[in-house]
Amino acid sequence: MQGQLLAGRYRLADAIGSGGMGRVWRAHDEVLHRAVAIKELTAAHFVSESDQERLLARTRAEARAAARINHSAVVTVHDVLDHDARPWIVMELVEGHSLADAVKDHGRIEPREAARIGLWVLRALRAAHSAGVLHRDVKPGNVLLGDDGRVLLTDFGIAQIEGDTTITRTGEVVGSVDYLAPERIRGHDPGSASDLWALGATLYTAVEGRSPFRRTSPLSTMQAVVEEEAARPAYAGPLAPVIAALLHKDPAVRPDATAAELMLAEAAEGRRPNAAQVYVPTQHARADSGTAPRTGPTTPYQATTPPYQPTATPYQATTPPPKRRRLRTLALVVVIAALVGGGTVVALQKWDEGRQTNHRTSPSPSPTPTPTPENSPSQSPDSTVPAGWVPVDDPIGFGLSLPKGWTRRNYQKSGTLQQVDYSPDGGKNFVRIAVDTAPDFDDPYAHMVDLDGQLGERLVDYTTLSLERDLYRDRPGARLEHTWTALAKDTDFPGPYRAVDQMYMAGSGVEYAIYLAAPADEWATAEPRLEPVLRSWREG
């Protein structure tokens, strides 16, 4: 067929892609002298005569659907022609590869790049929905990544055009089962929210390298979509809450396109979208089954075109970080101290040298915090923190705001390291601040990678939920979120715990760690405290 001339105008060159329904050719338009892509409906050769008409109608519907959408993120349809008793779709040729190919080649996609891709797919969907078109088959294989940095949504082959009669059999489920929204599997009429669900599943696949609901058979996959929550993504970074919001089981609760676009824009900039938490079911606020996340490839996919180059360096799961001085780092002391209820740094150093200590020691003397006068200007309402929070100026040399009633405890100092806790309940829930004027690492992210590896070896049931490089106060930083089980011999509050640690390097070279921990079953209440703490933070 190569070299064949269609409609006296389009000469086929070489096949550049194929799927269950058809084959895509690179071709040359000999009238306008431009390269084009032409989709051939090969499936029509292998079905019964009664099914042929349905497939032909579906292909014509694809052309009509795509032609109704005028957007740079949707592949342009130039022409539809009949040849060999079949319709052929002549489209804009975009040199590149699919998101599915990128995931296959690289294992996963860097979160900020995935968010950028998601933004363009969402914009394509908004344009389609505004034109009265539902895509109904959003998946990685239908997202095209152009070599020029463009992102395009392709293959409207099963799209539904508002006002058209259905071209599928009664009761037939169309689309890839991995990416079908639960309401579609239940047989309800799809809406724009169903396409947004598929976008969420597509983004999950992009950052994790696997479909969130794929099981051993189509039936068990559909059952998982309807009845199970997706496992918490290990590599999604700031994109995680957006994915969780889009994968909400109830289409009425999912964010609409406007809200999703704002959240994706924040994630593409490396910021965790707080607004996404409104949509996230409570199941996502607890630890998963306790299994540690997979070790990812060392070079996840990133865009390489200059206008679209992501600025964040992705997590290199197997790259050993450079060590400078102490084997046990600042953040390790921060976390382990939480387990022993404020035991001294001396006891921790002994533990670090390999000597066992099974008793608790008294906390080191603590400097007295400077109280904030009741009528001082700093007590005026602060729009960056919730009502009832008060400012705190700590003698270590930092300031922040905390809920009223939180008290200072467990001050410790060892060499260049100082740390202190604030808690409302004797240390069950707490915020810990650590300040190191001569940190072990020049890079907070390398520090966190080292910490994560050490904790994984030493803590019971330790699970890394996320580990990502970020920017905090426009300075290099890293954020680690994890779970473990605290033992009764180590703390007055044994049981499953969850924590998040934001570390960054100030311009002065001082390293700060801002750490929030709480029992896992109280995490839904505890986690919202972190962002107000970070917003109110003041360096000394």
Secondary structure as UniProt FT lines:
FT   TURN            2..3
FT   STRAND          5..6
FT   TURN            7..9
FT   STRAND          10..18
FT   STRAND          23..29
FT   TURN            30..33
FT   STRAND          34..40
FT   HELIX           42..46
FT   HELIX           49..67
FT   TURN            72..73
FT   STRAND          77..83
FT   TURN            84..85
FT   STRAND          86..92
FT   STRAND          96..98
FT   HELIX           99..106
FT   HELIX           111..130
FT   TURN            131..132
FT   STRAND          133..134
FT   HELIX           140..142
FT   STRAND          143..146
FT   TURN            147..148
FT   STRAND          151..153
FT   TURN            157..158
FT   STRAND          160..161
FT   TURN            162..163
FT   TURN            170..171
FT   HELIX           177..179
FT   HELIX           182..185
FT   TURN            186..187
FT   HELIX           192..208
FT   HELIX           218..227
FT   HELIX           237..239
FT   HELIX           240..246
FT   TURN            251..253
FT   HELIX           257..268
FT   TURN            269..270
FT   HELIX           274..279
FT   HELIX           282..285
FT   HELIX           306..308
FT   TURN            317..318
FT   HELIX           330..339
FT   TURN            340..341
FT   HELIX           345..352
FT   TURN            353..354
FT   TURN            374..375
FT   HELIX           377..379
FT   TURN            383..384
FT   TURN            387..388
FT   STRAND          389..394
FT   TURN            395..397
FT   STRAND          398..403
FT   TURN            404..405
FT   STRAND          407..414
FT   TURN            415..416
FT   STRAND          417..423
FT   TURN            426..427
FT   STRAND          430..436
FT   HELIX           444..458
FT   TURN            460..461
FT   STRAND          463..472
FT   TURN            473..474
FT   STRAND          475..486
FT   TURN            488..490
FT   STRAND          495..505
FT   TURN            507..508
FT   STRAND          511..519
FT   HELIX           520..522
FT   HELIX           523..526
FT   HELIX           527..529
FT   HELIX           530..536
//
